[in-house]
Amino acid sequence: MLYGKLKYYLILLLACFIWGATPLCGRVLKDSMSPMLITAARFYVVALILFALILILHGKKGLLVSGHDLKILLIMSVVGIFLHNSLLFEGLRFTPASNAAIIESIGPSVTSILAFFFIGERLSSSGWLGIFISCFGAIFIVCKGSISTFVNFEFNIGELLVLVCEIMWSVYVIISWRLSSNISALVVTAYTGLFGATLCLITGLCMGALEVYRFTLSDAWYFFVLSVFAGVVSFASWNYAISRVGASKGSTFIYLVPVFGVMFGVFLLDEAFSSYEFIGALFVVVGMLISIRAKSSIREKQKSIREIKQEIIQKQQNKKRHA
């Protein structure tokens, strides 16, 4: 049985591997374009490809959405595309890609906290313990392992921006719960990408923040990976594989993304990986593993919670083609 699904697990692994390159691409492109321009250009490309794919698969009817959903998609584009990505790429100007990858990994924990307050999701005590440990690990990295840094509020602005961008994505996931159940993930991504890119374009024009510092062949390649591979290919591959193995089993692969992100940063950008980063990453991983076990036990006990969690996890996976 496991062997029969091996190819789907390999597809999930490939999707996470590509998503892990997102901080790397953002770190390189920060020297090529302004954060606002990177976000706008990237999501115009993503939206164009996805709208074309929807037309091919479903025709013009596939593009129709209700007025209710359209309003929610607009709000989602503000927090999930405009704010999330702008903050991420701005943060990458001040912090290494490896740090950003580790801090981004607390996204599912933040989503669980918001889901508790706004959706009514319930976690066991071990689930809350896992969230606390993961958040502690991320804060430990932001503080560079120093208590005085936390007390005196002497944080790296880049790491704080990455932390806030993860909160924005979790808000995006929670808001998406108000969408109609029949709207597809492709349509959600296409419209939020289009709206978000347009918001970035308008804001960038008003602020004079659409700048190109340089654009070499190498930069074009990184932009292609960020837009087409991380934005479209990984997303489509992930959803295909998840439909075959199930969200509860496949979702655990998402925790490999920060691991790949750190590997890219260390081996391709020659970024240093200090002892405090290692300790913080260890806390994040341990906390996530505890959370996974806690979520599994709840799914077995309560069907309603199981359904809620499966849907939240599936929506959370869409992050890696946005971040």
Beta strands, then each sheet from edge to edge (+ up, - down):
end
